[in-house]
């Protein structure tokens, strides 16, 4: 794309996504090495969830009140510092605090990227820009685990976090280089708390959204949260595999997500949205049952 500002921001987003995928691969390995228990890994993911749950609902409304370019650069650099500190400590509680802080910064970082595109591209470029960002995110899902496995195998788990920290620094530098002009901060308007309450009222007043949130979103989100937290422990203790096996499993899951996203649009045109959703949930249930039935594959 010829838009210089978008080109540099897109490059920064792509680098950041790759770094984040490497980080997601490495954090359960680091925690398991320190604690040796599924409880430790679960508590680490709980700290991530708590950070997003506490700050996330307010982040979207606060982003519009702040200078987006400065916020993006500050969030990137603070995330870099926090990530770089992870391999320097062997204290489990410190790692929990660092992961909480990192995801605190990221709850502002990602909304800026999501809302900044209309500011830096022309209206006729917006669809192409959104598509390019989505392709980059999907590509990072596929490439990130393999890249992380190589780094961990060659240089150790600490190198994965240093790579992620470098990716955040790169984002800040690329955004500076882009000279992108973001929209000016909006006026005060509603307070973040009022905006949050308005959103909750809207969800519960809209019957289809309320049904999807309560019947699908919360149970499925809880199941995915538990599975994400225990995947490395499952690969290590049940399958008897190491980092390479864990990386392969994460990559296969990413391929499945990518295939499902392409198939869902076609299926929904022929089957309708509700039936397509039911098919997807049924396949997910079969996948979880397959995990439950799995046995070790490594030689004794």
C-alpha positions in Angstrom: 0.0 0.0 0.0 1.3 3.5 -0.9 0.2 5.1 2.3 3.5 5.6 4.1 2.0 6.1 7.6 0.0 2.9 7.4 2.9 0.9 5.9 5.1 1.6 8.9 2.3 1.1 11.4 1.3 -2.2 9.7 4.9 -3.4 9.9 5.0 -2.5 13.6 1.7 -4.4 14.2 3.1 -7.5 12.3 6.3 -7.5 14.3 4.4 -7.1 17.5 2.0 -9.9 16.7 5.0 -12.3 16.0 6.6 -11.3 19.3 3.3 -11.8 21.2 2.9 -15.3 19.8 6.4 -16.2 20.8 5.6 -14.8 24.3 2.4 -16.9 24.6 4.4 -20.0 23.7 7.2 -19.2 26.2 5.3 -18.0 29.4 3.8 -21.4 30.4 7.2 -23.1 29.8 8.9 -20.5 32.1 6.3 -20.9 34.8 6.3 -24.7 34.6 10.1 -24.7 34.9 9.9 -22.6 38.0 6.9 -24.2 39.8 6.7 -27.7 38.2 2.9 -27.6 38.7 -0.3 -27.0 36.7 -1.4 -24.7 39.6 1.5 -22.3 38.9 0.6 -22.1 35.2 -3.0 -21.6 36.0 -2.3 -18.8 38.4 -0.2 -17.1 35.7 -3.1 -17.2 33.3 -5.4 -16.0 36.0 -3.3 -12.9 36.5 -3.6 -12.2 32.8 -7.3 -12.7 32.9 -7.8 -10.5 35.9 -5.7 -7.7 34.3 -7.8 -7.8 31.2 -11.1 -8.1 33.1 -10.4 -5.2 35.4 -8.9 -2.8 32.8 -10.3 -4.0 29.5 -13.9 -2.7 29.9 -12.6 0.9 30.6 -9.7 0.9 28.1 -11.8 1.4 25.0 -13.5 4.5 26.3 -10.3 6.0 27.7 -8.4 5.5 24.5 -10.6 8.1 22.7 -9.8 10.6 25.4 -6.0 10.3 25.1 -3.5 11.2 22.4 -3.4 7.9 20.5 0.1 8.2 19.0 1.7 9.0 22.4 -0.4 6.3 24.0 0.7 3.7 21.5 4.4 4.6 21.8 4.3 4.6 25.7 2.4 1.3 25.8 4.9 -0.3 23.5 7.9 0.9 25.5 6.4 0.0 28.8 5.5 -3.4 27.5 9.1 -3.8 26.3 10.5 -3.1 29.7 8.0 -5.3 31.5 8.7 -8.2 29.1 12.5 -7.8 29.3 12.3 -8.2 33.1 10.6 -11.6 33.0 13.7 -13.7 32.3 15.7 -11.7 34.9 13.7 -13.1 37.9 13.1 -16.5 39.3 10.5 -15.4 41.8 7.1 -16.7 40.8 5.1 -13.8 42.5 7.2 -11.3 40.6 6.4 -13.0 37.3 2.7 -12.9 38.2 3.0 -9.1 38.8 4.9 -8.6 35.6 2.3 -10.5 33.5 -0.4 -8.5 35.2 1.3 -5.2 34.3 2.1 -6.3 30.7 -1.5 -7.1 30.0 -2.5 -3.9 31.7 -0.5 -2.0 29.1 -1.7 -4.2 26.3 -5.4 -3.4 27.0 -4.6 0.1 25.9 -2.2 -0.9 23.1 -4.5 -3.1 21.1 -7.6 -0.7 21.1 -5.3 2.0 19.7 -4.3 -0.2 16.8 -7.9 -1.2 16.2 -9.3 2.4 16.2 -6.4 4.2 14.5 -6.8 2.9 11.0 -9.6 5.3 10.0 -7.2 8.1 11.2 -4.3 7.1 9.0 -5.8 5.7 5.8 -8.3 7.2 3.4 -11.9 5.8 3.4 -11.3 3.9 0.2 -8.3 2.2 1.7 -9.9 1.1 4.9 -11.2 -2.3 3.7 -7.8 -3.2 2.3 -6.0 -2.0 5.4 -8.3 -4.1 7.7 -7.8 -7.1 5.5 -4.0 -6.7 5.6 -4.0 -6.4 9.4 -6.1 -9.6 9.7 -3.8 -11.5 7.4 -0.8 -10.4 9.5 -2.5 -11.6 12.7 -3.3 -15.0 11.2 0.2 -15.4 9.7 1.7 -14.6 13.2 -0.5 -17.3 14.7 1.0 -19.8 12.3 4.6 -18.6 12.3 5.0 -17.4 15.9 4.9 -20.9 17.6 7.6 -22.3 15.2 9.7 -19.2 15.7 9.4 -19.4 19.4 10.3 -23.1 19.4 13.4 -22.4 17.4 14.5 -19.5 19.8 13.8 -21.6 22.9 15.6 -24.6 21.5 18.7 -22.6 20.4 19.0 -20.0 23.1 16.7 -21.0 26.0 13.3 -19.7 27.1 14.7 -16.3 28.2 15.6 -15.5 24.6 11.9 -15.7 23.6 11.0 -12.9 26.0 13.9 -10.7 24.9 12.7 -11.2 21.3 9.2 -10.1 22.3 10.6 -7.1 24.2 12.6 -6.1 21.1 9.4 -6.4 19.0 7.7 -3.8 21.3 10.7 -1.5 20.9 10.4 -1.9 17.2 6.7 -0.9 17.3 7.5 2.3 19.1 10.3 3.2 16.6 8.2 2.3 13.6 5.2 4.4 14.8 7.6 7.3 15.3 9.0 6.8 11.8 5.5 6.6 10.3 4.7 10.2 11.4 1.1 9.0 11.4 -1.5 11.7 12.3 -4.1 10.4 14.7 -7.4 12.0 15.5 -7.3 14.5 18.3 -8.6 13.3 21.8 -12.3 13.6 22.2 -14.0 15.7 24.9 -14.8 14.3 28.2 -18.4 13.1 27.4 -19.5 10.1 29.5 -17.1 8.9 32.2 -15.6 5.4 31.6 -17.8 4.0 34.3 -21.0 5.4 32.7 -19.9 4.1 29.3 -19.3 0.7 30.8 -22.8 0.7 32.4 -24.3 1.8 29.1 -22.6 -1.1 27.3 -23.8 -3.6 29.9 -27.4 -2.3 29.7 -27.3 -2.6 25.9 -26.1 -6.2 26.1 -28.9 -7.2 28.5 -31.5 -5.2 26.7 -30.7 -6.9 23.3 -32.1 -10.4 23.5 -29.9 -12.1 20.8 -26.7 -10.5 22.2 -27.7 -11.4 25.7 -28.4 -15.0 24.7 -25.0 -15.4 22.9 -23.1 -13.8 25.7 -24.6 -15.9 28.5 -25.1 -19.2 26.7 -22.1 -19.2 24.5 -19.6 -16.4 25.3 -19.1 -17.0 29.0 -19.0 -20.9 29.0 -16.9 -21.1 25.9 -14.6 -18.4 27.1 -14.1 -20.2 30.4 -13.4 -23.5 28.6 -10.9 -21.9 26.3 -9.2 -20.1 29.2 -8.8 -23.3 31.1 -7.5 -25.2 28.0 -5.0 -22.4 27.2 -3.6 -22.5 30.7 -3.2 -26.3 30.8 -2.1 -27.0 27.2 1.6 -27.0 28.0 1.1 -29.1 31.1 -1.0 -31.5 29.1 1.7 -31.8 26.4 4.4 -32.3 29.0 2.7 -34.6 31.5 0.2 -36.5 29.5 1.7 -36.7 26.0 5.3 -36.8 27.3 6.5 -34.3 24.8 8.6 -31.1 25.1 8.7 -27.7 23.6 8.8 -29.0 20.0 5.6 -31.0 20.6 3.9 -28.0 22.3 4.8 -25.7 19.4 3.5 -28.2 16.9 0.2 -28.5 18.8 -0.2 -24.7 19.0 0.5 -24.4 15.3 -2.0 -27.1 14.4 -4.6 -25.2 16.6 -3.8 -22.0 14.7 -4.3 -23.8 11.4 -7.7 -25.0 12.6 -8.7 -21.5 13.6 -7.7 -20.2 10.2 -9.5 -22.9 8.3 -12.6 -22.4 10.5 -12.7 -18.7 9.9 -12.6 -19.3 6.1 -15.2 -22.1 6.2 -17.6 -20.3 8.6 -18.5 -17.6 6.0 -19.4 -20.1 3.4 -21.3 -22.4 5.8 -23.3 -19.5 7.2 -24.5 -18.6 3.7 -25.9 -22.2 3.1 -26.8 -23.2 6.7 -27.6 -19.9 8.4 -25.7 -18.3 11.3 -27.3 -20.3 14.1 -26.7 -23.7 12.6 -23.2 -22.8 11.7 -22.5 -21.7 15.3 -23.9 -25.0 16.6 -21.7 -27.0 14.1 -18.7 -25.0 15.3 -19.5 -25.6 19.0 -20.0 -29.3 18.3 -16.6 -29.6 16.6 -15.0 -27.8 19.5 -16.7 -30.2 22.0 -15.3 -33.2 19.9 -11.9 -31.6 20.1 -12.0 -31.3 23.9 -13.2 -35.0 24.1 -10.2 -35.9 21.9 -7.9 -34.2 24.3 -9.5 -36.1 27.2 -9.0 -39.4 25.5 -5.3 -38.7 24.5 -2.5 -40.8 25.9 1.2 -40.4 26.0 3.0 -40.8 22.7 6.6 -40.4 23.8 8.7 -43.7 24.3 9.0 -44.9 27.8 
